[in-house]
Amino acid sequence: MTKISDLSNFPYKSFDELQAAVKTQKITIGADQTFAREWMARGKQSPPAWRFISLLLHFVPYIVFLATIIIPILIGKPILILVIIPLFLAFSFLVPTSPFRGLVNIACYIFIAVFIAGLLLGNITLAFIVTPFLAIWIMSKLLYRLSVVQLRNTSLKDEDLFCLLYKNRTINILFNDTGDVLIAEYPKGET
């Protein structure tokens, strides 16, 4: 079992000291979003309820995709399928860890404005066109945020897991007073 004291150049001498620093908000533990998402979905130490939530949120884009095909037919405007599906497919490949996430966020804020304008103007078609993108964006952000929080909380309860994640550079430490970030000196993947 690895201990905090075994980590090279680590600022805390014990796991209790690290937990106290987190509790008093001297530091914040950061986590790699993509790893956290995978861990939450498949990790042995991830609670079963969280794995179920992760799985459920994983299927939201597929449900939304089906809705983008079925709803235009039901409302008598099948031509909307030609507009929505290509946009949906392009958008669904952009995840929160994408280098284009800033553009995706800006686009989604514009989509929120379009959605609200569509509702206020009584133009359901306009509101409908942006709904799939907003649903995926919201669910994706929620999924990644929940994953990071769950990984962070679990690692702060298990010293061995914390050390393993730290050594693999999957988690890091942000010093709240200075804004400095501590990342393990170990090469990624080497423990």
SETILO-506889 format. One line per 4 residues: for each residue x, y, z of C-alpha. Coordinates in nm, 4 decimals, decimal comma. Each point is the difference from the previous one (the first is absolute). Layout:
BEGIN
X/Y/Z; ... $
END
This chain:
BEGIN
0,0000/0,0000/0,0000; 0,1349/0,3392/-0,1008; 0,0018/0,2807/0,2559; 0,0082/0,3764/-0,0452 $
0,3393/-0,0028/0,1695; 0,1320/-0,2191/-0,2874; -0,0731/0,2682/-0,2628; 0,2990/0,2048/-0,1074 $
-0,0142/0,3771/0,0592; -0,3547/-0,0197/0,1343; -0,0914/0,2945/0,2271; -0,1937/-0,2044/0,2569 $
0,1473/-0,2572/0,2328; -0,3169/-0,2015/0,0605; -0,3365/-0,0750/-0,1550; -0,1731/0,1643/0,2981 $
0,1961/0,3188/-0,0649; -0,1084/-0,0081/-0,3676; -0,3645/-0,0566/0,0947; 0,0165/0,2893/0,2482 $
0,1395/0,2309/-0,2723; -0,2905/-0,0937/-0,2284; -0,2526/0,0431/0,2805; 0,1302/0,3482/0,0859 $
0,0062/0,0842/-0,3727; 0,3722/0,0694/-0,0073; 0,0206/-0,2310/-0,2992; -0,2326/-0,1404/-0,2627 $
0,0489/-0,3379/-0,1597; -0,0289/0,0080/-0,3791; -0,0666/-0,3017/-0,2181; 0,0363/-0,0902/-0,3660 $
-0,3562/0,0151/-0,1365; 0,0350/-0,2791/-0,2534; 0,1551/-0,2375/0,2518; -0,2643/0,0928/0,2591 $
-0,2763/-0,0756/-0,2495; 0,1463/-0,3410/-0,0835; 0,0625/-0,0763/0,3659; -0,3554/0,0885/0,0970 $
-0,1405/-0,2229/-0,2718; 0,2266/-0,3001/0,0568; 0,2128/0,0436/0,3110; 0,0020/-0,2696/0,2653 $
-0,0046/0,2611/0,2745; -0,2715/0,2052/-0,1650; -0,3268/-0,0536/0,1907; -0,2610/-0,2067/-0,1906 $
-0,2536/0,2842/0,0176; 0,2490/0,2342/-0,1705; 0,0769/-0,2607/-0,2659; -0,3733/-0,0251/-0,0701 $
-0,0357/0,3810/-0,0234; 0,3013/0,0129/-0,2307; -0,1484/-0,2668/-0,2231; -0,3356/0,1767/-0,0045 $
0,1558/0,3334/-0,0934; 0,2092/-0,1732/-0,2630; -0,3165/-0,0980/-0,1889; -0,1566/0,3485/0,0010 $
0,1603/0,0988/-0,3341; -0,1451/-0,3107/-0,1653; -0,3454/0,0715/0,1409; 0,0257/0,3593/-0,1184 $
0,1116/-0,1205/-0,3427; -0,3070/-0,2217/-0,0298; -0,2182/0,2893/0,1121; 0,1459/0,2179/-0,2763 $
-0,1260/-0,2531/-0,2511; -0,3382/-0,0839/0,1573; -0,1212/0,3440/0,1101; 0,0208/0,1710/-0,3436 $
-0,2089/-0,2816/-0,1412; -0,2528/0,0260/0,2841; -0,0379/0,3776/-0,0362; -0,0373/-0,0291/-0,3779 $
0,3306/0,1664/-0,0931; 0,2285/-0,2838/-0,1176; 0,2154/0,2497/-0,1901; 0,1501/0,0972/0,3385 $
0,1804/-0,3341/0,0033; 0,2224/0,1245/-0,2833; 0,1068/0,2988/0,2090; 0,0269/-0,1559/0,3436 $
0,1754/-0,3325/-0,0603; 0,3187/0,1353/-0,1666; 0,0298/0,2685/0,2672; -0,0666/-0,2563/0,2716 $
0,2669/-0,2388/-0,1313; 0,2609/0,2745/-0,0241; -0,0833/0,1313/0,3458; -0,0079/-0,3397/0,1718 $
0,3704/-0,0544/-0,0669; 0,0962/0,3024/0,2070; 0,0385/-0,1009/0,3641; 0,0968/0,2279/0,2920 $
0,3639/-0,1091/-0,0322; 0,0112/0,0988/-0,3681; 0,2426/0,2765/-0,0961; -0,3061/0,1707/-0,1511 $
-0,1961/0,0031/0,3273; 0,0149/0,3793/0,0189; -0,1694/0,0254/-0,3374; -0,2526/-0,2658/0,1003 $
-0,0849/0,1956/0,3161; -0,0444/0,3234/-0,1952; -0,2192/-0,1792/-0,2555; -0,2112/-0,1490/0,2791 $
-0,0528/0,3375/0,1663; -0,1200/0,1278/-0,3376; -0,2241/-0,3084/-0,0290; -0,1481/0,0784/0,3421 $
-0,0847/0,3503/-0,1241; -0,1500/-0,1467/-0,3202; -0,2012/-0,2508/0,2038; -0,1392/0,2702/0,2303 $
-0,0724/0,2285/-0,2967; -0,1783/-0,2857/-0,1769; -0,2183/-0,0599/0,3045; -0,0722/0,3703/0,0548 $
-0,0852/0,0531/-0,3667; -0,2146/-0,3122/-0,0086; 0,2288/-0,1578/-0,2600; 0,0199/-0,3581/0,1248 $
0,1966/-0,1047/-0,3092; 0,2783/0,2436/0,0854; 0,0079/-0,1219/0,3605; -0,0079/-0,3639/-0,1156 $
0,2992/0,0370/-0,2330; 0,2375/0,0935/0,2835; -0,1449/-0,2297/0,2691; 0,2068/-0,3117/-0,0906 $
0,3245/0,1958/0,0203; -0,0904/0,1524/0,3334; -0,1028/-0,3378/0,1437; 0,3297/-0,1614/-0,0957 $
0,2038/0,2976/0,1186; -0,1729/0,0074/0,3389; 0,0194/-0,3776/0,0495; 0,3628/-0,0118/-0,1076 $
0,0998/0,2797/0,2387; -0,1976/-0,1662/0,2792; 0,1572/-0,3389/-0,0645; 0,3561/0,1318/-0,0004 $
-0,0580/0,2190/0,3051; -0,1537/-0,2888/0,1988; 0,2867/-0,2252/-0,1053; 0,2685/0,2421/0,1155 $
-0,1741/0,0623/0,3333; -0,0476/-0,3714/0,0633; 0,3620/-0,0856/-0,0862; 0,1295/0,2844/0,2165 $
-0,2176/-0,0995/0,2975; 0,0870/-0,3680/-0,0269; 0,3729/0,0700/-0,0262; -0,0184/0,2070/0,3194 $
-0,1363/-0,3011/0,1878; 0,2623/-0,2487/-0,1185; 0,3676/0,0885/0,0391; 0,1213/-0,2763/-0,2302 $
-0,2388/0,1097/-0,2771; 0,1004/0,3642/0,0472; 0,3690/-0,0870/-0,0314; -0,0585/-0,2150/-0,3079 $
-0,2042/0,2724/-0,1726; 0,2523/0,2662/0,0967; 0,2963/-0,2027/-0,1236; -0,1834/-0,0633/-0,3282 $
-0,0563/0,3769/-0,0306; -0,3752/-0,0567/-0,0095; -0,0584/0,2329/0,2918; 0,1874/0,3106/0,1061 $
-0,0043/0,2563/0,2756; -0,0947/0,3654/-0,0367; 0,1228/0,2290/0,2765; -0,2919/0,2392/0,0419 $
0,2024/0,2853/0,1505; 0,2616/0,0175/-0,2780; -0,1715/-0,1673/-0,2949; 0,2997/-0,2329/-0,0433 $
-0,0658/-0,3550/-0,1178; 0,1969/-0,3005/0,1206; 0,0242/-0,2860/-0,2476; 0,1924/-0,3170/0,0751 $
0,3578/-0,0132/-0,1208; -0,0526/-0,3591/-0,1138; -0,0431/-0,0444/-0,3753; -0,3659/-0,0683/-0,0810 $
-0,0750/-0,3687/0,0406; 0,3163/-0,0779/0,2001; -0,0630/-0,1013/0,3601 $
END
